[in-house]
Amino acid sequence: MFKRTALALATTAAFATSAFAMGHSKDIVDTAAAAGSFTTLLAAAEAAGLVETLKGEGPLTVFAPTDEAFAALPEGTVETLLLPENRDQLVAILTYHVIAGAVMSGDLSDDMTAATVQGADITIDLDNGVMVNDANVVTADIEASNGVIHVIDKVIMPPM
């Protein structure tokens, strides 16, 4: 099962959009910006004061929710999180999507856990494709100069 999943992830990564084709020469932020489908994530990182961290030396692994993933949150959630008084909550949510170190799809194993920068663990499930908690990895192994991006279809929330 793992080999089939790894092969599927490799195939998905090989067919990733051309915006990611030269991603490894750009940092995580510039790679995400070039893709064009992470404007909400990047705006949230800016509001949270995390852009410089994501442009830093790394390496970091980012499970990056798409704009559609943010749009699927209850109405008003993103706008509320972007308010200055909610910065701590926004930082917690965004850093829950980041792991220190570069973790490629080949490094994953079923039911493994990984500590996020936020401090809580995420769980990787390989039973039905690759999932991070309850989000599906839709594109894996997008290399950046300071780490790797895995695109997910849902915003994952840290435990309360």
C-alpha positions, -999 to +999 in steps of 0.1 A: +000+000+000+028+025+009+046+019-023+015+025-043+008+057-024+043+069-028+041+062-065+008+081-067+023+110-049+053+110-071+031+110-102+010+138-088+041+159-080+055+153-115+023+167-130+021+197-107+014+230-123+041+248-142+041+275-115+058+249-093+082+237-120+111+258-108+099+261-072+132+248-058+150+280-067+124+301-047+116+301-010+084+287+003+066+321+002+077+329-034+069+294-045+034+296-031+029+331-045+039+319-080+013+291-079-015+317-075-038+295-054-025+304-020-034+341-017-054+336+015-027+316+031-001+343+022-024+371+034-028+352+067+009+347+070+014+384+065-012+393+091+004+368+115+039+382+110+051+348+097+063+358+062+099+363+072+099+330+091+086+312+059+113+330+039+140+320+064+167+294+061+146+265+071+142+238+062+105+237+068+076+215+057+044+234+050+010+217+046-005+245+025-043+249+023-055+263-010-077+293-013-106+269-018-098+253+016-100+286+033-132+295+015-147+262+029-144+275+065-176+289+080-185+323+067-166+351+083-139+329+099-110+341+077-120+378+082-123+373+119-089+356+122-072+384+102-083+410+128-053+422+149-069+411+182-070+375+169-033+374+158-024+347+185-051+324+173-041+329+136-004+322+145-015+290+162-035+278+133-008+287+107+021+272+127+000+240+131+005+236+093+043+237+096+069+211+106+106+219+112+127+200+087+120+189+051+096+159+051+091+144+017+063+120+008+088+091+009+095+099+045+059+092+056+045+061+072+010+052+081-002+065+114+029+084+121+027+116+141+048+147+137+053+177+160+043+210+144+059+243+150+027+252+170+036+224+194+007+199+188+011+168+167-004+160+134-012+125+122-004+111+088-028+084+074-020+065+043-050+042+042-070+061+016-044+083-001-023+106+020-041+125+047-028+150+073-054+148+101-086+151+081-071+169+051-061+152+018-027+159+003-036+168-032-001+177-044+031+165-027+068+173-027+069+208-041+105+217-034+115+252-024+149+265-015+141+264+022+119+233+024+089+216+009+052+223+004+025+197+004-008+211-008-039+201+013-076+205+006-086+217+041-074+240+068-064+218+098-071+231+133-049+226+163-064+208+193-081+232+217 
